[in-house]
Every structure is written in C-alpha cells, then in structure tokens.
Amino acid sequence: MSATRPHLMIVGGGITGLSAAFYLKKRLESDGVDARITIVEKSTTFGGKIHTLERDGFVIEKGPDSVLARKRPTIDLARELGLLGELTGTNPKAKKTYIVRQGKMHRMPPGLVLGIPTQMTPFMKTGLISPLGKARAALDLLKPKRELTTDESLGRFLERRLGKEVLERIVEPLLAGIYAGDTFKLSLKATFPQFQSMEQKHRSLILGMMASRKNSTEENAHVPAEIRGSAFVTFKKGLQTLVNGLLGALDGVDLRSGVGVTAIREAAGEQTEVMFEDGHTEIVDGVIITTQTFQAAQVLSHVPAAADLKQIEYISVANVIMAFDRKDIPFELDASGFLVPRNEGRTITACTWTSAKWLHTAPDGKALLRCYIGRAGQQEWLQWNDEQLVDKARQDLAELLGLHAVPLFTEVTRLPKSMPQYPVGHLEQVARFRENLAKQMPGVWVTGAGFHGVGIPDCIRQGQEAAFQLANDVLSNRPGASVPMR
C-alpha cells in the first residue's frame, strides 16, 4: 500500500463498478482518507446494460427496465443520491399478467408469488393447469420436507414440491425472465435460497410463501409510501437516471471510458500492476474487477484461482421494442404483458406491454411493446439479423394477439453473453475462488452479476460490499490501525 495517497482502480463501469466507486469514495472520505479513485471502462459509455433511449416522446429501456422494490439497495442508493422523488411504480390498473397455453392467453391466477400459489381458490380455477396438475401441486401441503439441506437444482426442487405442470406452465416461464436459464441446471441456493428456507421452516413451500407474504408490508417499509404497493419500480425518466446520479456524485473520481485492461498482476510492495490495451501500465494500491466473469478470468489468466471463473457460463438474450398507434392494437392493454413457456415453441419468451405497465413511457394515443428473445437451449437467434428478429417477434404477436399493424418504429437490442448461469454448487465454487484469490492476489477483488445475483439491486449490493472490503484494506494500512478480517 502506498505510503502517500493511495490509488484505487475499478475495472468496469457498469452499475456494479459505479456503485463500488460511490461507496468507496464515501467510506474513505468519512474516515478522512484522501484517495485517488479511477474507473476504467472498455466501452465508450458508463452504465453497462442500463441504456435509456428517448425517442419521439417515448421513454425506452434497451436494457433492464425496472428493479424489485423489496430489495433495498436501489432504494437506499436513490435516497443517498437525492433521487427518491424520481421513482415511480407500475400502473395499478395493469397488475394482471397472462401466460400462453396452447396458443391462447390465460390470466395468471391472482395470489401467485414467484409462481407459487398463496391463494388456493384462484389457483384451482385457472385453465393453465389440469385437474391432475392442481391435485399434484396441492400435495405440497402434505409432503414432508427434504431432510438434506445440500444444494439441488431449482427445477428439481420445484417439481418435487409442486409437480411438473406448475413448473413448466407457470414457474419456469416466470423465472426465465430473471435468469434465462434451464431450471434443472440452476442452483437453488444461488437463485432462490428462500425456497429452501421456507421448506425447512414450514415443511410446505406454499405455506412458507403464504407466511412470507404476510410479512411483505414490513419488508417494503423502506419504499416511499406513494409507490409502496408496486412490486417493481423505476425512474420517471428511465434507469439512466440512476447512472447519471452516480456519475454526478463521483466528483474527483477519474472516469475513463474507451479504456481496456489486458492483465492485472502483482507488483512490488503489496501493490498491483494494471496493463492496458494501449500498452501502458499503472501501479495501484487496490483493484475491484466488476466485468463479466469470463473477462475477469482473462485479465487474471496467470492466477490459478481464475480457473473457477472460466466455469461460469452465460446466455445471450435480445429484445425487440415496437411502438404503435394505440388505435392499431386490437386488444385491451389491461396487463403488464404475457409469458411464453418454452414448450409453446415460440421465438419470444415474453412480451411486456410497456406503456400499460409504465404510464410514463409513451405519449397519449401511442403504445409501446417489448418482446424478449433468448434463453438456455434457444440460442439459434444469434444467427439472425435484426430484420429477422423483428419479423419473428411480429409473427408471434400476430398469431398470439392478432396484432398485424406495422410498428411506427422498432428498436433491437442484443445482449450477448449477458445472463450468467448459476449451476448447482455455484456458491461453493465462488467461495473457493475468493479464498484462493485472497491468497494469490491480495488487494484484488472480483464481483458483479456472475457471483451473487443478476439484478440491479444485487449488483449495487455487491459493489458496495467490495468497496467496503477495499476500504478496510486501505484503512488498516494507516499507522496504528488494526488489520480487519478480509
């Protein structure tokens, strides 16, 4: 660690990296430490997958469109940035969601939480599940809990508790929007550990979810009162508001875009050498890497611990956004959209009726729809051009909704290798990697969506945690300071 002004570098300027810089700066300043903080980002813009576009009066999210309100990090960060007043919730008149079943729209029964029934009467009336499938799901109320608490796949757990029909027709298409993965390959403990906790505590997943729902008011106490009833929140001018707020708060931080890192190595005196694509190198006192794990593995290729990072796979996804005149849409926009199970054989995996879900996103008389493409086992779209993606999405909308109108415009966003997959044993693999990295490259932290959560709140939390760990390193090297546990 430098005896003078420490130089700390964050590699990656997405939401994890920006959050790490914000909390690192705040923590060190509160302890009276004058540090030089640098963020280097290979692309020409900051914010990672967050990209809000304003076009013809529409507010369009080309990347993620919202965050879960119950997860504190985004709300807390918005509060610290003075942006609480910019938050907005979903349209209370569009709370319904549909699921496609044999080419027809079925309303998702009320009372489902993450696809798990918490009200049995609406569930028993749905046409999505056969009478036999409903009876099988109800067995969850009687079945004993699994005695082992080791990890298992999310799909195996849900099929064991609720049966194959509920998994394939409701839960899998719902959760696919979060991870775009194969539920039989995803780790239960790394994706939805609360499911296992519910089974262990309440024996039944349904009973556990019912108990959890009763406590939801307390869980959402951190959300501003005017939007507390909304499960999802965003900003009135888009998620770019959060990125801009972070950038505005990083005064004094060296922000470098268009700068790629090729390698990170140990240097003398417990420092770290960062090598750049243009050939120059810099010696720093600590590094936080927030890139995708395969990119982190590349810059740490000489470190044995990086082998674990190479095992984390990613799925590519895309979205097609279409704007219409409202009068040209032949159905009522009375829901947030619909989900498409993989056994329906469609190109799109879901469609958000954006202008119904978020009232600020379209001018009067206009409508905005967003179709999602790509999930595990459905990557053939990578060979298509943008025109083919639009055509495929429009074909599905025509056949499912009778929507034949030509869009006013379309926006296609490709997000290659953007969805990290957490296999069974993921948490153990991450713990092993971090333990080995601490020994092999002290002063370097690697974090982000590939580790402990893919959503924006999870990335903010992970950036904050890494920032506090690096800050502890800096503070422990001051004269007379005690060294905290890593």
Secondary structure, DSSP 4 states (H G I P E B T S, - for coil): --SSS-EEEEE--SHHHHHHHHHHHHHHHHTT---EEEEEESSSSSSTT--EEEETTEEEESS---EETTSHHHHHHHHHTT-GGGEEE--TT--EEEEEETTEEEEPPTTEETTEES-HHHHHH-SSS-HHHHHHHHGGGTSPPPS--S--BHHHHHHHHH-HHHIIIIIHHHHHHHH-S-TTTBBHHHH-HHHHHHHHHHSSHHHHHHHHHHTHHHHTTTS-GGGTT-SEEEETT-THHHHHHHHHH-TT-EEEES--EEEEEE-GGG-EEEEETTS-EEEESEEEE-S-HHHHHHHTTTSGGGGGGGG--EEEEEEEEEEEEGGG--S---EEEEE--GGG--SEEEEE-HHHH-GGGS-TTEEEEEEEE-BTTB-GGGGS-HHHHHHHHHHHHHHHH---PPPSEEEEEEEEEEEE--BTTHHHHHHHHHHHHHHHSTTEEE-SHHHH--SHHHHHHHHHHHHHHHHHHHHHTSTTPPPPP-
